[in-house]
Amino acid sequence: GVRMYGILAPASAHHGQQGCDTSGTVPTSPDFSLHAECALVTGASRGIGAATAVAFAQAGVRRVAIHYGSHQAGAEQTLAAVREAGANGLLLQADLATDDG
């Protein structure tokens, strides 16, 4: 079967943060490795969500789905960082605060 990891980054974690700053801020360890097919990271256009998406890619997850609500430019920066780390990525836009998405 396909192993999938999902991380929900609370909206409050992003308050006041802009863009995806992954330059040297993602903690990595030689002991941290994931061999999963895919991961879905919500709120991945900035802050904790962006760092988590890149960390998954660096740890060996092959495909990372990057969710964003309204910060498309930040999501595109995260996507570029995920791809630079060696994973395939895709963007998913949805408003998860409403039933209609």
C-alpha positions in Angstrom: 0.0 0.0 0.0 0.9 3.6 -0.2 2.1 5.3 2.9 1.0 8.9 3.2 1.8 11.5 5.9 -0.3 14.5 6.5 0.5 17.6 8.5 -2.0 20.2 9.5 -0.3 23.5 10.2 -2.7 25.7 12.3 -3.5 29.1 10.7 -2.4 30.9 13.8 1.2 29.6 13.3 1.4 31.7 10.1 0.1 35.0 11.6 2.4 37.8 10.6 4.8 35.7 8.5 5.4 36.3 4.8 6.7 34.0 2.1 8.7 30.8 2.4 12.1 31.2 4.1 13.7 27.8 3.9 17.3 28.9 3.8 19.0 27.0 6.5 15.9 27.0 8.8 14.8 23.4 8.3 16.4 21.1 10.9 17.7 17.9 9.3 19.4 14.9 10.8 21.1 12.0 9.2 18.8 9.8 11.3 15.6 11.4 10.0 14.4 9.6 6.9 11.0 8.9 5.4 10.4 6.5 2.6 6.8 7.5 1.9 5.2 7.9 -1.5 3.5 11.2 -0.6 2.7 13.8 2.0 0.0 16.4 2.1 0.9 19.5 4.1 -1.8 22.1 4.7 -0.9 25.7 5.1 2.4 25.1 3.2 2.7 28.5 1.6 4.7 29.9 4.5 6.0 29.4 8.0 5.8 26.1 9.7 3.8 24.5 6.8 6.4 25.5 4.2 9.3 24.3 6.4 7.5 21.0 7.0 6.9 20.4 3.2 10.6 21.0 2.5 11.7 18.8 5.4 9.5 16.0 4.1 11.2 16.3 0.6 14.6 16.4 2.2 13.8 13.3 4.3 12.9 11.2 1.2 9.2 11.7 0.6 8.8 11.4 -3.2 5.7 13.5 -3.7 4.6 16.5 -1.6 1.2 18.1 -2.0 1.4 21.8 -1.0 -1.9 23.2 0.2 -2.5 27.0 0.3 -5.5 29.1 0.9 -4.8 32.5 -0.7 -1.0 32.9 -0.7 -0.2 31.4 -4.1 3.2 33.2 -4.5 4.4 31.6 -1.2 3.1 28.2 -2.3 5.0 28.5 -5.5 8.2 29.3 -3.5 7.6 26.2 -1.4 7.0 24.1 -4.5 10.4 25.3 -5.9 12.1 24.4 -2.6 10.5 21.0 -2.5 11.6 20.3 -6.1 15.1 21.5 -5.3 15.2 19.0 -2.4 14.5 16.2 -4.9 10.7 15.6 -4.6 7.9 16.0 -7.0 5.3 18.5 -5.8 1.9 19.9 -6.7 -0.1 22.8 -5.5 -3.6 22.5 -4.0 -5.7 25.6 -3.4 -8.7 25.4 -1.0 -10.2 27.4 1.8 -10.3 24.8 4.5 -12.1 27.1 6.9 -15.4 26.6 5.0 -17.5 23.6 4.1 -17.4 24.6 0.4 -13.6 24.7 0.3 
